[in-house]
Amino acid sequence: MTFEDALAKMEESVDKLRNPGTTLAESITSFEDGMKSYQLCMDLLHSAEQKIEIFRRSEQEDRKEDMR
């Protein structure tokens, strides 16, 4: 699942939770689904952040080598 898909699913869960016609059982299920989507989003963001950091460090090392 992509970040955008997980974010959309999380937004759907929030919409269900905001709906006054949602039952308690549906609310609990929506909350659980939303938390799973949230965790997936956070994992994907963390992974992207690590890739950016690796790239940034690689670029810094390349610049250091060019200065030598």
C-alpha positions in Angstrom: 0.0 0.0 0.0 1.3 3.4 -0.8 1.5 6.3 1.6 -1.3 8.1 -0.3 -3.5 5.0 0.0 -2.9 4.6 3.7 -3.5 8.3 4.2 -6.8 8.1 2.3 -7.8 5.1 4.4 -7.0 6.9 7.6 -9.1 9.9 6.5 -12.0 7.5 5.8 -11.7 6.2 9.3 -11.7 9.7 10.7 -14.8 10.6 8.6 -16.6 7.5 10.0 -15.6 8.5 13.6 -17.0 12.0 13.1 -20.3 10.7 11.7 -22.9 10.8 14.6 -24.7 7.8 13.1 -21.8 5.5 13.5 -22.4 2.8 16.1 -19.9 2.1 18.9 -18.8 -1.1 17.3 -18.3 0.7 14.0 -16.4 3.4 15.8 -14.1 0.9 17.4 -13.4 -0.8 14.1 -12.8 2.5 12.4 -10.5 3.6 15.1 -8.5 0.4 14.9 -8.3 0.7 11.1 -7.3 4.3 11.4 -4.5 3.4 13.8 -3.2 0.7 11.5 -3.2 3.2 8.6 -1.5 5.8 10.8 1.2 3.3 11.7 1.7 2.4 8.1 2.0 6.1 7.2 4.6 6.6 9.9 6.6 3.6 8.9 6.6 4.8 5.2 7.7 8.3 6.3 10.4 6.9 8.5 11.7 4.7 5.6 11.7 7.7 3.3 13.5 9.8 5.9 16.2 7.1 6.2 16.6 7.0 2.4 17.0 10.8 2.3 19.5 10.7 5.1 21.6 8.1 3.3 21.5 10.1 0.1 22.4 13.3 2.0 25.4 11.6 3.7 26.5 10.1 0.4 26.4 13.6 -1.2 28.4 15.1 1.6 31.0 12.3 1.3 31.2 13.0 -2.5 31.8 16.7 -1.9 34.5 15.9 0.7 36.3 13.7 -1.9 36.0 16.3 -4.6 37.7 18.8 -2.3 40.7 16.6 -1.8 
